[in-house]
Amino acid sequence: MEAVIERARTTRQPIWVPIVHGVQVLLSLAIIGLSGWLIHGKYFNEIGYDIFCVILTWIVVVCLFMAAYLPFLAALNHAVILTMVNAVMAIFWLAAMAATAHLRSKFKYNVTVYGCYDDGSSIDSSTCVVGKRELEKRDGAVATKTGLRAMSAIAGLSGLMMLLFIATLAYAVITLVKGRSDSTIVAHAPQKQSEAYPMSAPQQPQQQFASVKQQEQQQQQQAYVPPPQHQQYVQPAYSPPPQTQQMPGPPHGFQSELPSPTHQ
């Protein structure tokens, strides 16, 4: 399992990925500039959501840069995390584009503006005087041609932001699928004989010196040990068995002649 997790981590990103993130930051600056100019005159919830997406994009891009180039945040540079983050940001910018385009479509009536004044507030500061009939139709909000162009620009830039996040999302998905397939191949591959048995831990220098010295002593002892003496079989001198002395008897077929006694 640990091998699977290690392989799922992304390697160094290609050069176009940080370039895309840099373009996202530049486009977000343009979006927040146009949104700030619009909400200074009249605040809309759709424009406020665009500003929220811009701030969230800055946070995400900074975190991605730090995870890619700082060693202590390398654990965040994971294909699963990158996939989730890019998918969420693509959905957010899709919603921002749709909301801003819907807001732009609401301004479809021509009105006569008699005058506008600014009360000095940072947000929702402009108040315009229009005819009563037109005011009821527009629900109290009017926009100049410049304001309408700004809304259209925000919607278009939001769509471009969505496409850029889709591009980085595709790269993250490809990296995730490739890492999963490589880890599966490694998991099912037969282990070599050298890999089946764990290697012994490297000895410390002192232990190595002691083992070498002990081997030298054993070699010296083996060098001075006299060779083993072979047992020789000494054949004892042949001694004839003791013979028993027998009285010589008369030979066979021989009868001794004894003198016959004489009668006196």
MODELLER restraints for C-alpha pairs under 7 A, 6 or more apart:
rsr = mdl.restraints
at = mdl.atoms
rsr.add(forms.Gaussian(group=physical.xy_distance, feature=features.Distance(at['CA:3:A'], at['CA:183:A']), mean=7.00, stdev=0.5))
rsr.add(forms.Gaussian(group=physical.xy_distance, feature=features.Distance(at['CA:4:A'], at['CA:183:A']), mean=5.18, stdev=0.5))
rsr.add(forms.Gaussian(group=physical.xy_distance, feature=features.Distance(at['CA:7:A'], at['CA:179:A']), mean=5.49, stdev=0.5))
rsr.add(forms.Gaussian(group=physical.xy_distance, feature=features.Distance(at['CA:7:A'], at['CA:183:A']), mean=6.24, stdev=0.5))
rsr.add(forms.Gaussian(group=physical.xy_distance, feature=features.Distance(at['CA:8:A'], at['CA:78:A']), mean=6.61, stdev=0.5))
rsr.add(forms.Gaussian(group=physical.xy_distance, feature=features.Distance(at['CA:8:A'], at['CA:79:A']), mean=6.17, stdev=0.5))
rsr.add(forms.Gaussian(group=physical.xy_distance, feature=features.Distance(at['CA:8:A'], at['CA:176:A']), mean=6.20, stdev=0.5))
rsr.add(forms.Gaussian(group=physical.xy_distance, feature=features.Distance(at['CA:8:A'], at['CA:179:A']), mean=4.79, stdev=0.5))
rsr.add(forms.Gaussian(group=physical.xy_distance, feature=features.Distance(at['CA:8:A'], at['CA:180:A']), mean=6.42, stdev=0.5))
rsr.add(forms.Gaussian(group=physical.xy_distance, feature=features.Distance(at['CA:9:A'], at['CA:77:A']), mean=6.51, stdev=0.5))
rsr.add(forms.Gaussian(group=physical.xy_distance, feature=features.Distance(at['CA:9:A'], at['CA:78:A']), mean=4.59, stdev=0.5))
rsr.add(forms.Gaussian(group=physical.xy_distance, feature=features.Distance(at['CA:9:A'], at['CA:79:A']), mean=5.87, stdev=0.5))
rsr.add(forms.Gaussian(group=physical.xy_distance, feature=features.Distance(at['CA:10:A'], at['CA:77:A']), mean=6.32, stdev=0.5))
rsr.add(forms.Gaussian(group=physical.xy_distance, feature=features.Distance(at['CA:10:A'], at['CA:78:A']), mean=5.78, stdev=0.5))
rsr.add(forms.Gaussian(group=physical.xy_distance, feature=features.Distance(at['CA:10:A'], at['CA:79:A']), mean=5.96, stdev=0.5))
rsr.add(forms.Gaussian(group=physical.xy_distance, feature=features.Distance(at['CA:10:A'], at['CA:175:A']), mean=6.84, stdev=0.5))
rsr.add(forms.Gaussian(group=physical.xy_distance, feature=features.Distance(at['CA:17:A'], at['CA:168:A']), mean=6.78, stdev=0.5))
rsr.add(forms.Gaussian(group=physical.xy_distance, feature=features.Distance(at['CA:20:A'], at['CA:164:A']), mean=6.72, stdev=0.5))
rsr.add(forms.Gaussian(group=physical.xy_distance, feature=features.Distance(at['CA:21:A'], at['CA:61:A']), mean=6.32, stdev=0.5))
rsr.add(forms.Gaussian(group=physical.xy_distance, feature=features.Distance(at['CA:24:A'], at['CA:161:A']), mean=6.29, stdev=0.5))
rsr.add(forms.Gaussian(group=physical.xy_distance, feature=features.Distance(at['CA:25:A'], at['CA:58:A']), mean=6.68, stdev=0.5))
rsr.add(forms.Gaussian(group=physical.xy_distance, feature=features.Distance(at['CA:27:A'], at['CA:157:A']), mean=6.78, stdev=0.5))
rsr.add(forms.Gaussian(group=physical.xy_distance, feature=features.Distance(at['CA:28:A'], at['CA:54:A']), mean=5.44, stdev=0.5))
rsr.add(forms.Gaussian(group=physical.xy_distance, feature=features.Distance(at['CA:31:A'], at['CA:154:A']), mean=5.69, stdev=0.5))
rsr.add(forms.Gaussian(group=physical.xy_distance, feature=features.Distance(at['CA:31:A'], at['CA:157:A']), mean=6.93, stdev=0.5))
rsr.add(forms.Gaussian(group=physical.xy_distance, feature=features.Distance(at['CA:32:A'], at['CA:51:A']), mean=5.76, stdev=0.5))
rsr.add(forms.Gaussian(group=physical.xy_distance, feature=features.Distance(at['CA:32:A'], at['CA:54:A']), mean=6.65, stdev=0.5))
rsr.add(forms.Gaussian(group=physical.xy_distance, feature=features.Distance(at['CA:34:A'], at['CA:150:A']), mean=6.16, stdev=0.5))
rsr.add(forms.Gaussian(group=physical.xy_distance, feature=features.Distance(at['CA:35:A'], at['CA:47:A']), mean=5.87, stdev=0.5))
rsr.add(forms.Gaussian(group=physical.xy_distance, feature=features.Distance(at['CA:35:A'], at['CA:51:A']), mean=6.83, stdev=0.5))
rsr.add(forms.Gaussian(group=physical.xy_distance, feature=features.Distance(at['CA:38:A'], at['CA:147:A']), mean=6.83, stdev=0.5))
rsr.add(forms.Gaussian(group=physical.xy_distance, feature=features.Distance(at['CA:39:A'], at['CA:123:A']), mean=5.59, stdev=0.5))
rsr.add(forms.Gaussian(group=physical.xy_distance, feature=features.Distance(at['CA:39:A'], at['CA:124:A']), mean=5.90, stdev=0.5))
rsr.add(forms.Gaussian(group=physical.xy_distance, feature=features.Distance(at['CA:40:A'], at['CA:122:A']), mean=5.64, stdev=0.5))
rsr.add(forms.Gaussian(group=physical.xy_distance, feature=features.Distance(at['CA:40:A'], at['CA:123:A']), mean=4.27, stdev=0.5))
rsr.add(forms.Gaussian(group=physical.xy_distance, feature=features.Distance(at['CA:40:A'], at['CA:124:A']), mean=5.20, stdev=0.5))
rsr.add(forms.Gaussian(group=physical.xy_distance, feature=features.Distance(at['CA:40:A'], at['CA:125:A']), mean=5.97, stdev=0.5))
rsr.add(forms.Gaussian(group=physical.xy_distance, feature=features.Distance(at['CA:41:A'], at['CA:123:A']), mean=6.51, stdev=0.5))
rsr.add(forms.Gaussian(group=physical.xy_distance, feature=features.Distance(at['CA:41:A'], at['CA:124:A']), mean=4.80, stdev=0.5))
rsr.add(forms.Gaussian(group=physical.xy_distance, feature=features.Distance(at['CA:41:A'], at['CA:125:A']), mean=5.10, stdev=0.5))
rsr.add(forms.Gaussian(group=physical.xy_distance, feature=features.Distance(at['CA:41:A'], at['CA:126:A']), mean=4.61, stdev=0.5))
rsr.add(forms.Gaussian(group=physical.xy_distance, feature=features.Distance(at['CA:42:A'], at['CA:123:A']), mean=6.88, stdev=0.5))
rsr.add(forms.Gaussian(group=physical.xy_distance, feature=features.Distance(at['CA:42:A'], at['CA:124:A']), mean=4.20, stdev=0.5))
rsr.add(forms.Gaussian(group=physical.xy_distance, feature=features.Distance(at['CA:42:A'], at['CA:125:A']), mean=6.72, stdev=0.5))
rsr.add(forms.Gaussian(group=physical.xy_distance, feature=features.Distance(at['CA:42:A'], at['CA:126:A']), mean=6.55, stdev=0.5))
rsr.add(forms.Gaussian(group=physical.xy_distance, feature=features.Distance(at['CA:43:A'], at['CA:123:A']), mean=6.53, stdev=0.5))
rsr.add(forms.Gaussian(group=physical.xy_distance, feature=features.Distance(at['CA:43:A'], at['CA:124:A']), mean=5.23, stdev=0.5))
rsr.add(forms.Gaussian(group=physical.xy_distance, feature=features.Distance(at['CA:46:A'], at['CA:99:A']), mean=5.72, stdev=0.5))
rsr.add(forms.Gaussian(group=physical.xy_distance, feature=features.Distance(at['CA:46:A'], at['CA:100:A']), mean=5.82, stdev=0.5))
rsr.add(forms.Gaussian(group=physical.xy_distance, feature=features.Distance(at['CA:47:A'], at['CA:100:A']), mean=6.88, stdev=0.5))
rsr.add(forms.Gaussian(group=physical.xy_distance, feature=features.Distance(at['CA:49:A'], at['CA:96:A']), mean=6.70, stdev=0.5))
rsr.add(forms.Gaussian(group=physical.xy_distance, feature=features.Distance(at['CA:50:A'], at['CA:96:A']), mean=5.74, stdev=0.5))
rsr.add(forms.Gaussian(group=physical.xy_distance, feature=features.Distance(at['CA:53:A'], at['CA:92:A']), mean=6.81, stdev=0.5))
rsr.add(forms.Gaussian(group=physical.xy_distance, feature=features.Distance(at['CA:53:A'], at['CA:93:A']), mean=6.88, stdev=0.5))
rsr.add(forms.Gaussian(group=physical.xy_distance, feature=features.Distance(at['CA:66:A'], at['CA:73:A']), mean=6.80, stdev=0.5))
rsr.add(forms.Gaussian(group=physical.xy_distance, feature=features.Distance(at['CA:67:A'], at['CA:73:A']), mean=4.81, stdev=0.5))
rsr.add(forms.Gaussian(group=physical.xy_distance, feature=features.Distance(at['CA:67:A'], at['CA:74:A']), mean=5.27, stdev=0.5))
rsr.add(forms.Gaussian(group=physical.xy_distance, feature=features.Distance(at['CA:67:A'], at['CA:76:A']), mean=5.60, stdev=0.5))
rsr.add(forms.Gaussian(group=physical.xy_distance, feature=features.Distance(at['CA:67:A'], at['CA:77:A']), mean=5.27, stdev=0.5))
rsr.add(forms.Gaussian(group=physical.xy_distance, feature=features.Distance(at['CA:68:A'], at['CA:74:A']), mean=6.50, stdev=0.5))
rsr.add(forms.Gaussian(group=physical.xy_distance, feature=features.Distance(at['CA:68:A'], at['CA:77:A']), mean=5.92, stdev=0.5))
rsr.add(forms.Gaussian(group=physical.xy_distance, feature=features.Distance(at['CA:79:A'], at['CA:172:A']), mean=5.65, stdev=0.5))
rsr.add(forms.Gaussian(group=physical.xy_distance, feature=features.Distance(at['CA:79:A'], at['CA:175:A']), mean=6.31, stdev=0.5))
rsr.add(forms.Gaussian(group=physical.xy_distance, feature=features.Distance(at['CA:79:A'], at['CA:176:A']), mean=5.10, stdev=0.5))
rsr.add(forms.Gaussian(group=physical.xy_distance, feature=features.Distance(at['CA:80:A'], at['CA:176:A']), mean=6.63, stdev=0.5))
rsr.add(forms.Gaussian(group=physical.xy_distance, feature=features.Distance(at['CA:82:A'], at['CA:172:A']), mean=5.88, stdev=0.5))
rsr.add(forms.Gaussian(group=physical.xy_distance, feature=features.Distance(at['CA:83:A'], at['CA:169:A']), mean=5.64, stdev=0.5))
rsr.add(forms.Gaussian(group=physical.xy_distance, feature=features.Distance(at['CA:83:A'], at['CA:172:A']), mean=5.20, stdev=0.5))
rsr.add(forms.Gaussian(group=physical.xy_distance, feature=features.Distance(at['CA:83:A'], at['CA:173:A']), mean=6.03, stdev=0.5))
rsr.add(forms.Gaussian(group=physical.xy_distance, feature=features.Distance(at['CA:86:A'], at['CA:165:A']), mean=5.63, stdev=0.5))
rsr.add(forms.Gaussian(group=physical.xy_distance, feature=features.Distance(at['CA:86:A'], at['CA:168:A']), mean=6.61, stdev=0.5))
rsr.add(forms.Gaussian(group=physical.xy_distance, feature=features.Distance(at['CA:86:A'], at['CA:169:A']), mean=5.10, stdev=0.5))
rsr.add(forms.Gaussian(group=physical.xy_distance, feature=features.Distance(at['CA:87:A'], at['CA:169:A']), mean=6.15, stdev=0.5))
rsr.add(forms.Gaussian(group=physical.xy_distance, feature=features.Distance(at['CA:89:A'], at['CA:165:A']), mean=6.64, stdev=0.5))
rsr.add(forms.Gaussian(group=physical.xy_distance, feature=features.Distance(at['CA:90:A'], at['CA:162:A']), mean=4.76, stdev=0.5))
rsr.add(forms.Gaussian(group=physical.xy_distance, feature=features.Distance(at['CA:90:A'], at['CA:165:A']), mean=5.29, stdev=0.5))
rsr.add(forms.Gaussian(group=physical.xy_distance, feature=features.Distance(at['CA:90:A'], at['CA:166:A']), mean=6.04, stdev=0.5))
rsr.add(forms.Gaussian(group=physical.xy_distance, feature=features.Distance(at['CA:93:A'], at['CA:158:A']), mean=5.66, stdev=0.5))
rsr.add(forms.Gaussian(group=physical.xy_distance, feature=features.Distance(at['CA:93:A'], at['CA:159:A']), mean=6.75, stdev=0.5))
rsr.add(forms.Gaussian(group=physical.xy_distance, feature=features.Distance(at['CA:93:A'], at['CA:161:A']), mean=6.50, stdev=0.5))
rsr.add(forms.Gaussian(group=physical.xy_distance, feature=features.Distance(at['CA:93:A'], at['CA:162:A']), mean=5.16, stdev=0.5))
rsr.add(forms.Gaussian(group=physical.xy_distance, feature=features.Distance(at['CA:94:A'], at['CA:159:A']), mean=6.40, stdev=0.5))
rsr.add(forms.Gaussian(group=physical.xy_distance, feature=features.Distance(at['CA:94:A'], at['CA:162:A']), mean=5.87, stdev=0.5))
rsr.add(forms.Gaussian(group=physical.xy_distance, feature=features.Distance(at['CA:96:A'], at['CA:158:A']), mean=6.32, stdev=0.5))
rsr.add(forms.Gaussian(group=physical.xy_distance, feature=features.Distance(at['CA:97:A'], at['CA:155:A']), mean=4.58, stdev=0.5))
rsr.add(forms.Gaussian(group=physical.xy_distance, feature=features.Distance(at['CA:97:A'], at['CA:156:A']), mean=6.94, stdev=0.5))
rsr.add(forms.Gaussian(group=physical.xy_distance, feature=features.Distance(at['CA:97:A'], at['CA:158:A']), mean=4.98, stdev=0.5))
rsr.add(forms.Gaussian(group=physical.xy_distance, feature=features.Distance(at['CA:97:A'], at['CA:159:A']), mean=5.57, stdev=0.5))
rsr.add(forms.Gaussian(group=physical.xy_distance, feature=features.Distance(at['CA:100:A'], at['CA:151:A']), mean=6.52, stdev=0.5))
rsr.add(forms.Gaussian(group=physical.xy_distance, feature=features.Distance(at['CA:100:A'], at['CA:155:A']), mean=5.34, stdev=0.5))
rsr.add(forms.Gaussian(group=physical.xy_distance, feature=features.Distance(at['CA:101:A'], at['CA:152:A']), mean=6.75, stdev=0.5))
rsr.add(forms.Gaussian(group=physical.xy_distance, feature=features.Distance(at['CA:101:A'], at['CA:155:A']), mean=5.60, stdev=0.5))
rsr.add(forms.Gaussian(group=physical.xy_distance, feature=features.Distance(at['CA:104:A'], at['CA:148:A']), mean=6.58, stdev=0.5))
rsr.add(forms.Gaussian(group=physical.xy_distance, feature=features.Distance(at['CA:104:A'], at['CA:151:A']), mean=6.02, stdev=0.5))
rsr.add(forms.Gaussian(group=physical.xy_distance, feature=features.Distance(at['CA:104:A'], at['CA:152:A']), mean=6.74, stdev=0.5))
rsr.add(forms.Gaussian(group=physical.xy_distance, feature=features.Distance(at['CA:111:A'], at['CA:134:A']), mean=5.71, stdev=0.5))
rsr.add(forms.Gaussian(group=physical.xy_distance, feature=features.Distance(at['CA:112:A'], at['CA:130:A']), mean=5.74, stdev=0.5))
rsr.add(forms.Gaussian(group=physical.xy_distance, feature=features.Distance(at['CA:112:A'], at['CA:131:A']), mean=6.54, stdev=0.5))
rsr.add(forms.Gaussian(group=physical.xy_distance, feature=features.Distance(at['CA:113:A'], at['CA:128:A']), mean=6.72, stdev=0.5))
rsr.add(forms.Gaussian(group=physical.xy_distance, feature=features.Distance(at['CA:113:A'], at['CA:129:A']), mean=5.85, stdev=0.5))
rsr.add(forms.Gaussian(group=physical.xy_distance, feature=features.Distance(at['CA:113:A'], at['CA:130:A']), mean=4.58, stdev=0.5))
rsr.add(forms.Gaussian(group=physical.xy_distance, feature=features.Distance(at['CA:114:A'], at['CA:129:A']), mean=5.32, stdev=0.5))
rsr.add(forms.Gaussian(group=physical.xy_distance, feature=features.Distance(at['CA:114:A'], at['CA:130:A']), mean=5.55, stdev=0.5))
rsr.add(forms.Gaussian(group=physical.xy_distance, feature=features.Distance(at['CA:115:A'], at['CA:128:A']), mean=5.57, stdev=0.5))
rsr.add(forms.Gaussian(group=physical.xy_distance, feature=features.Distance(at['CA:115:A'], at['CA:129:A']), mean=5.33, stdev=0.5))
rsr.add(forms.Gaussian(group=physical.xy_distance, feature=features.Distance(at['CA:116:A'], at['CA:126:A']), mean=6.55, stdev=0.5))
rsr.add(forms.Gaussian(group=physical.xy_distance, feature=features.Distance(at['CA:116:A'], at['CA:127:A']), mean=5.33, stdev=0.5))
rsr.add(forms.Gaussian(group=physical.xy_distance, feature=features.Distance(at['CA:116:A'], at['CA:128:A']), mean=3.94, stdev=0.5))
rsr.add(forms.Gaussian(group=physical.xy_distance, feature=features.Distance(at['CA:116:A'], at['CA:129:A']), mean=6.15, stdev=0.5))
rsr.add(forms.Gaussian(group=physical.xy_distance, feature=features.Distance(at['CA:117:A'], at['CA:126:A']), mean=5.71, stdev=0.5))
rsr.add(forms.Gaussian(group=physical.xy_distance, feature=features.Distance(at['CA:117:A'], at['CA:127:A']), mean=5.52, stdev=0.5))
rsr.add(forms.Gaussian(group=physical.xy_distance, feature=features.Distance(at['CA:117:A'], at['CA:128:A']), mean=6.53, stdev=0.5))
rsr.add(forms.Gaussian(group=physical.xy_distance, feature=features.Distance(at['CA:118:A'], at['CA:125:A']), mean=5.40, stdev=0.5))
rsr.add(forms.Gaussian(group=physical.xy_distance, feature=features.Distance(at['CA:118:A'], at['CA:126:A']), mean=4.60, stdev=0.5))
rsr.add(forms.Gaussian(group=physical.xy_distance, feature=features.Distance(at['CA:118:A'], at['CA:127:A']), mean=6.48, stdev=0.5))
rsr.add(forms.Gaussian(group=physical.xy_distance, feature=features.Distance(at['CA:119:A'], at['CA:125:A']), mean=5.40, stdev=0.5))
rsr.add(forms.Gaussian(group=physical.xy_distance, feature=features.Distance(at['CA:119:A'], at['CA:126:A']), mean=6.64, stdev=0.5))
